[in-house]
Amino acid sequence: MLYVVRHGQTDLNKEGRLQGRNGKSLNQDGIKQAEALREVFTDTAFDYVFSSPQERAIQTAEISTGMKPIIEQRLDVFDLGEADGLRKQEVMLDGILPDRNVYSGMEDIQDFLKRIFSFMAELQRKHPDQGVNILLSGHKCTTGGIGAYFEGVPEDRNILRYSSDNGKFNKYKFVERG
């Protein structure tokens, strides 16, 4: 079983700011959210724990499982470039993303999805056994990208519909792909 966790709250989440690679560590509420996950996972023995390289995701993985995660670069947060840290209501959007014509340095969404899907396909090849429990700790975008791997990219391209809230998770199973 795959447990796909979104990191606990940070001060930037609380302030309603976009949080990319210049993000913050968990705040006190985020630590409590990760501790609450640990209670939920009490009876789950994780075989593997993977995390984005961002501190907030690593903290969430460690607190919720008691294990040191394997850092996986492909689970890193979407690079927001110049939009990183801006208040959500002030950002000029193009669909669900900041407008690339306004903010430079942003990652291409197709490249982002390719790296998420690449990791998921590799994980599926290595661990097709349904008896293996794997926790993946990431971000709103990575949890959405992982959801899109299982559910398909929506027609409107809004993968964030598959995301979870801070300190929450979704569960998935690998199935044979035809």
Secondary structure, DSSP 8 states (H G I E B T S, - for coil): -EEEEE---BHHHHTTB--STT---B-HHHHHHHHHHHHHTTT---SEEEE-SSHHHHHHHHHHHSS--EE-GGG-----GGGTT-BGGG--EETTEE-TTTS-S---HHHHHHHHHHHHHHHHHH---TT--EEEEE-HHHHHHHHHHHH---TT--GGGG---TT-EEEE------
